[in-house]
């Protein structure tokens, strides 16, 4: 018996050693399609570069391909087809835990002569939208996972790019080229979506934590100026998000546990003989779980959960359908101490309840109409609900309300886009977008003079918006491309409309150098609540902002791109933005303007007579992953100015004048020995430095007399906060095992624990001006298993 046990132990040990000694492999599958028409390309050649012997395959009649037994690790593919430009996809990650499923777009070549050989370029930052030629780049899901302090969040990741600055360490709002954060547009699958972030407020474009799961996203575009004609209702930037289809051949799962939350993702086919697939992700906050267990987590209880999904439903003759969506619930509760001796400031005696719920569900239909046309239709229903209640505790601990607001907005969107490709040179894209907005808005605030709550915003009704656009892409030669288009936007609430010309041109005057120029006129609706500011009461109540127009801006961008080699690039852009129709004070002469607001919400009477200007120079030096090392150095010098009703040019709140960041990372592939054998260790760092935001000084004497903050309006935004400096690091350890991949990571945000100043405020209890600080050191630990 003992001898049999010994033999069994030896056999099992040898088997485990053999499995560990095996070279782990995985499958790469995907589809090759025409870039403009998304039509499958049969017969395309796919080659696994640097494989010995050379490994490759071709696409079938439906454009699908499959490469089996691909070694795990970093791999590169070359995709070729006659009449199209060769494409190289470099340094893609092949893990043992999941198959790699790709969708590859090929660009048709203008020159169809067989003798002409064009060396393939590795254009890793080239936008997916073929109409975007300036101030645009693609970003990958890997970047949101790999960049230090990105924590799977596209907005936090974007702060590594030139011209993009974080607005608040406690959230993911961003300012782009000196513009207000609410100038950002979020799109998904070609249509506008509500702000996809937890703990968001009405009109804001960011929040505390992203609702979107990295499990669902695929490579997407980020634009910062002079957008193509299809993008409307945006002033500063666009996140154009695309969703990944689930694996339609194999069921796969991911579980991640970390400080932010517990994630569970699953994907797979509906049935064996059907090409459709499902993909979903659910997350619940770790702090929420701890609070449910009765663990004390401080005075504020922050809880969130979210669900996102994408169902792919192809048909044989009726085109392809998808059903996608996301939803997030978030809440924050603060209960003031019932011991007044613990109140160190006036705000320690307030109870607060904040809730923010956001969601969207959409259906897409895509179909090729013959060999030259592609039609995509999207129907989307979305909702946003926000509630905030604030009450003050008296000395006897009785409560009285101080602030109440509740906002509910439902939106129903129908969008259709037709792309028609006359030939390799000429492509036209046109679309129509109609939306219904159903709103219920209410805001009340304590009036110290009357000692009662006063209504500031009140509205319950619906309205509509209409957008239509057309754009033409003309490729004169392989080196010269021009785009021209028009966008039209109309708000039925007050019949405000705008016709916006757009255009750009790109000239590759050398094999590795190009110049680009773009122009666009852009417009954006005001925060919906701003239209319904209410003055007076009863029959005398009026809404003076009902007829506000759009804030508008001319964008001019000149860019230069120089590829030193396949992995090292230099990019410079200079831009000028002329803003007009900015809402400013209508009844008095002062420095107020909505361009200084984070969310565009105010209770003042406004008129569209303000102007502004943003201009600057951006420089980026980037090395894509090469020899397991990458870096990204971004810098910008800029000015952001505006003129209010007092007719004085001033700095905007967001005029920091300069910004820079350095991002770098190294992957260390270990050997066959030691506790970290056959692993990938990732070392990533990010250093951010930029000029502080502007602020208006507080009149201390007047504030003490009034018992509330009184600002020196004549000196609006004349002061600047100290320069912002922060260092973040990310450490990761990835281990591939048979049929699974495990990743342990630690993000340490603000690793030096620097006390960056966030702002100043007046404390009525002490009668002093106090300083608030940005987020201190935060470690974010997570463990992920894919299988």
Secondary structure as GFF3:
##gff-version 3
##sequence-region A 1 787
A	DSSP	alpha_helix	2	21	.	.	.	ID=ss1
A	DSSP	beta_strand	25	34	.	.	.	ID=ss2
A	DSSP	beta_strand	45	48	.	.	.	ID=ss3
A	DSSP	beta_strand	55	58	.	.	.	ID=ss4
A	DSSP	beta_strand	64	71	.	.	.	ID=ss5
A	DSSP	beta_strand	73	80	.	.	.	ID=ss6
A	DSSP	beta_strand	87	94	.	.	.	ID=ss7
A	DSSP	beta_strand	100	106	.	.	.	ID=ss8
A	DSSP	beta_strand	136	139	.	.	.	ID=ss9
A	DSSP	alpha_helix	141	146	.	.	.	ID=ss10
A	DSSP	alpha_helix	154	158	.	.	.	ID=ss11
A	DSSP	beta_strand	164	166	.	.	.	ID=ss12
A	DSSP	beta_strand	174	176	.	.	.	ID=ss13
A	DSSP	three_ten_helix	181	183	.	.	.	ID=ss14
A	DSSP	beta_strand	184	188	.	.	.	ID=ss15
A	DSSP	beta_strand	191	192	.	.	.	ID=ss16
A	DSSP	beta_strand	197	198	.	.	.	ID=ss17
A	DSSP	beta_strand	209	210	.	.	.	ID=ss18
A	DSSP	beta_strand	220	223	.	.	.	ID=ss19
A	DSSP	beta_strand	237	241	.	.	.	ID=ss20
A	DSSP	beta_strand	252	258	.	.	.	ID=ss21
A	DSSP	beta_strand	261	269	.	.	.	ID=ss22
A	DSSP	beta_strand	277	285	.	.	.	ID=ss23
A	DSSP	alpha_helix	286	292	.	.	.	ID=ss24
A	DSSP	beta_strand	300	314	.	.	.	ID=ss25
A	DSSP	beta_strand	320	334	.	.	.	ID=ss26
A	DSSP	three_ten_helix	340	342	.	.	.	ID=ss27
A	DSSP	three_ten_helix	346	349	.	.	.	ID=ss28
A	DSSP	beta_strand	350	369	.	.	.	ID=ss29
A	DSSP	beta_strand	373	393	.	.	.	ID=ss30
A	DSSP	beta_strand	399	421	.	.	.	ID=ss31
A	DSSP	beta_strand	426	447	.	.	.	ID=ss32
A	DSSP	beta_strand	452	475	.	.	.	ID=ss33
A	DSSP	beta_strand	480	491	.	.	.	ID=ss34
A	DSSP	beta_strand	496	510	.	.	.	ID=ss35
A	DSSP	beta_strand	513	524	.	.	.	ID=ss36
A	DSSP	three_ten_helix	528	532	.	.	.	ID=ss37
A	DSSP	three_ten_helix	538	540	.	.	.	ID=ss38
A	DSSP	beta_strand	551	563	.	.	.	ID=ss39
A	DSSP	beta_strand	568	585	.	.	.	ID=ss40
A	DSSP	three_ten_helix	594	596	.	.	.	ID=ss41
A	DSSP	beta_strand	606	626	.	.	.	ID=ss42
A	DSSP	beta_strand	629	643	.	.	.	ID=ss43
A	DSSP	beta_strand	649	651	.	.	.	ID=ss44
A	DSSP	beta_strand	658	669	.	.	.	ID=ss45
A	DSSP	beta_strand	679	690	.	.	.	ID=ss46
A	DSSP	beta_strand	694	695	.	.	.	ID=ss47
A	DSSP	alpha_helix	700	706	.	.	.	ID=ss48
A	DSSP	three_ten_helix	713	715	.	.	.	ID=ss49
A	DSSP	beta_strand	719	720	.	.	.	ID=ss50
A	DSSP	beta_strand	724	737	.	.	.	ID=ss51
A	DSSP	beta_strand	740	749	.	.	.	ID=ss52
A	DSSP	beta_strand	757	763	.	.	.	ID=ss53
A	DSSP	beta_strand	768	773	.	.	.	ID=ss54
A	DSSP	beta_strand	778	786	.	.	.	ID=ss55
###
